[in-house]
Amino acid sequence: IKSTVVLIFALSIISCTQKGKVTLVAKQNSPREKFAVEKLAGSLKEQGYEVVLSNQPVAEGEKQIVVGDLKSELFIEIKKEYPSLDTLKKEGFSIETSGKMIFVGGADQSGILYGCMELADRLKAGGQLPQAIHVADQPQMVMRGTCIGLQKTVYLPGRTVYEYPYTPENFPWFYDKALWTKYLDMMVENRYNALYLWNGHPFASLVKLKDYPYAV
């Protein structure tokens, strides 16, 4: 019985790492890049890859994903092959393969994030890393966001139009950190870069003016 249990356990370990080891090379110079690497690493693990983090490329024969700014030294050689990568604008990214290496480069930190998200999406859709990929993209719209209304459909007792103080009692969801984390993750997945908090009249709840105390 013990030998059977050991065999089953060993097989489960093999099945979890059957796709082999992938070294994720990234400097993680900013919170945005760190977040991107964490998301990509999580997707790789979900698909059965063993993930190793490194801040330097490893031997060329090993499977690795290089993540970073297109202006860094990590992308000098790949840009010689694809010189158009230098023309990517704000928030643009590229994903290129060279042998067993995948290069995920961004024109800026947002570009790095979107490149990692794109590769993670393709990994999820295909179940494995692509053997060959050549993708370069950038947003067509500068501002991409969602709008959240911070007011109610009825007057509050003792208050008039647009008077909706932002208290936990009036807007409990506004103070729900777990909900906001889930919502912001959704925004990242859909490549939004702006969040608008909307109110019909800001003076009622947001702004205090010395000459107009009755406005609050």
GIGI-V396602 format. One record per residue. N is the residue number from 0. RES is the residue in one letter. SS is DSSP state (helix for helix, strand for strand, loop for the rest). OMEGA is omega as a letter, one per 20 degrees, with the letter a starting at -180 (* if undefined). Layout:
n = <N & N>
res = <RES & RES>
ss = <SS & SS>
omega = <OMEGA & OMEGA>
This chain:
n = <0 & 1 & 2 & 3 & 4 & 5 & 6 & 7 & 8 & 9 & 10 & 11 & 12 & 13 & 14 & 15 & 16 & 17 & 18 & 19 & 20 & 21 & 22 & 23 & 24 & 25 & 26 & 27 & 28 & 29 & 30 & 31 & 32 & 33 & 34 & 35 & 36 & 37 & 38 & 39 & 40 & 41 & 42 & 43 & 44 & 45 & 46 & 47 & 48 & 49 & 50 & 51 & 52 & 53 & 54 & 55 & 56 & 57 & 58 & 59 & 60 & 61 & 62 & 63 & 64 & 65 & 66 & 67 & 68 & 69 & 70 & 71 & 72 & 73 & 74 & 75 & 76 & 77 & 78 & 79 & 80 & 81 & 82 & 83 & 84 & 85 & 86 & 87 & 88 & 89 & 90 & 91 & 92 & 93 & 94 & 95 & 96 & 97 & 98 & 99 & 100 & 101 & 102 & 103 & 104 & 105 & 106 & 107 & 108 & 109 & 110 & 111 & 112 & 113 & 114 & 115 & 116 & 117 & 118 & 119 & 120 & 121 & 122 & 123 & 124 & 125 & 126 & 127 & 128 & 129 & 130 & 131 & 132 & 133 & 134 & 135 & 136 & 137 & 138 & 139 & 140 & 141 & 142 & 143 & 144 & 145 & 146 & 147 & 148 & 149 & 150 & 151 & 152 & 153 & 154 & 155 & 156 & 157 & 158 & 159 & 160 & 161 & 162 & 163 & 164 & 165 & 166 & 167 & 168 & 169 & 170 & 171 & 172 & 173 & 174 & 175 & 176 & 177 & 178 & 179 & 180 & 181 & 182 & 183 & 184 & 185 & 186 & 187 & 188 & 189 & 190 & 191 & 192 & 193 & 194 & 195 & 196 & 197 & 198 & 199 & 200 & 201 & 202 & 203 & 204 & 205 & 206 & 207 & 208 & 209 & 210 & 211 & 212 & 213 & 214 & 215>
res = <I & K & S & T & V & V & L & I & F & A & L & S & I & I & S & C & T & Q & K & G & K & V & T & L & V & A & K & Q & N & S & P & R & E & K & F & A & V & E & K & L & A & G & S & L & K & E & Q & G & Y & E & V & V & L & S & N & Q & P & V & A & E & G & E & K & Q & I & V & V & G & D & L & K & S & E & L & F & I & E & I & K & K & E & Y & P & S & L & D & T & L & K & K & E & G & F & S & I & E & T & S & G & K & M & I & F & V & G & G & A & D & Q & S & G & I & L & Y & G & C & M & E & L & A & D & R & L & K & A & G & G & Q & L & P & Q & A & I & H & V & A & D & Q & P & Q & M & V & M & R & G & T & C & I & G & L & Q & K & T & V & Y & L & P & G & R & T & V & Y & E & Y & P & Y & T & P & E & N & F & P & W & F & Y & D & K & A & L & W & T & K & Y & L & D & M & M & V & E & N & R & Y & N & A & L & Y & L & W & N & G & H & P & F & A & S & L & V & K & L & K & D & Y & P & Y & A & V>
ss = <loop & helix & helix & helix & helix & helix & helix & helix & helix & helix & helix & helix & helix & helix & helix & helix & loop & loop & loop & loop & strand & strand & strand & strand & strand & strand & loop & loop & loop & loop & helix & helix & helix & helix & helix & helix & helix & helix & helix & helix & helix & helix & helix & helix & helix & helix & loop & loop & loop & strand & strand & strand & strand & strand & loop & loop & loop & loop & loop & loop & loop & loop & loop & strand & strand & strand & strand & strand & strand & loop & loop & loop & helix & helix & helix & helix & helix & helix & helix & helix & helix & loop & helix & helix & helix & helix & helix & loop & loop & loop & loop & loop & strand & strand & strand & strand & strand & strand & loop & loop & strand & strand & strand & strand & strand & strand & loop & loop & helix & helix & helix & helix & helix & helix & helix & helix & helix & helix & helix & helix & helix & helix & helix & helix & helix & helix & loop & loop & loop & loop & loop & loop & loop & strand & strand & strand & strand & loop & loop & loop & loop & loop & loop & loop & strand & strand & strand & strand & strand & loop & loop & loop & loop & loop & loop & loop & loop & loop & loop & loop & loop & loop & loop & loop & loop & loop & loop & loop & loop & loop & loop & helix & helix & helix & helix & loop & helix & helix & helix & helix & helix & helix & helix & helix & helix & helix & helix & helix & helix & loop & loop & loop & loop & strand & strand & strand & strand & strand & loop & loop & loop & helix & helix & helix & loop & loop & loop & loop & loop & helix & helix & helix & helix & helix & helix & loop>
omega = <a & a & r & r & r & a & r & r & a & r & r & r & a & a & a & a & a & a & r & a & r & r & r & a & a & r & a & a & a & r & a & r & r & r & a & a & r & r & a & r & r & r & r & r & r & a & r & r & r & a & r & r & r & r & r & r & r & a & a & a & a & r & a & r & a & a & r & r & a & a & a & a & a & a & a & a & a & r & r & r & a & a & a & a & r & a & r & a & a & r & r & a & r & r & a & r & r & a & r & a & r & r & r & a & r & r & r & a & r & r & r & r & a & r & r & r & r & r & r & r & a & r & r & a & a & r & r & r & r & r & r & a & r & a & r & a & r & a & r & r & a & a & r & a & r & a & r & a & r & r & a & a & r & r & r & a & r & a & a & a & r & r & a & r & a & a & r & r & a & a & a & a & a & a & a & a & r & r & r & r & r & a & r & r & r & r & r & a & r & r & r & r & r & r & a & r & a & r & a & a & a & a & a & a & a & a & r & r & a & a & a & a & a & a & a & *>
